[in-house]
Amino acid sequence: MTVEKFTRETLIIDVLRTHPQARAIFAAHGMGCIGCMGSEAETIENGARMHGISVQALLDELNTLWETGKA
C-alpha cells in the first residue's frame, strides 16, 4: 500500500505496516494497537473515538511522523 498521508479513514494496521515507529504514538495516547485484533479493521478515527482521543491530534502526530520519518 502506498500512503501519501494518513487520513481518518486509514486503517491502523496500514499505519503500523508503513511506519512501525507509529507504535510509540499510539502507545502515548493509551492505544495498545499493536496487539489489538481491531487494528486490522479499525480506522484511525474509529480507534481514536473508542479510546476518547482527539482524532485531529492523533492525525497531526501521525502525519508529522509520515512527513519526517521520525516519531
Secondary structure, 3 states (H helix, E strand, C coil): CCCCCCCCCCEHHHHHHHCCCHHHHHHHCCCCHHHCHHHHCCEHHHHHHHCCCCHHHHHHHHHHHHHHCCC
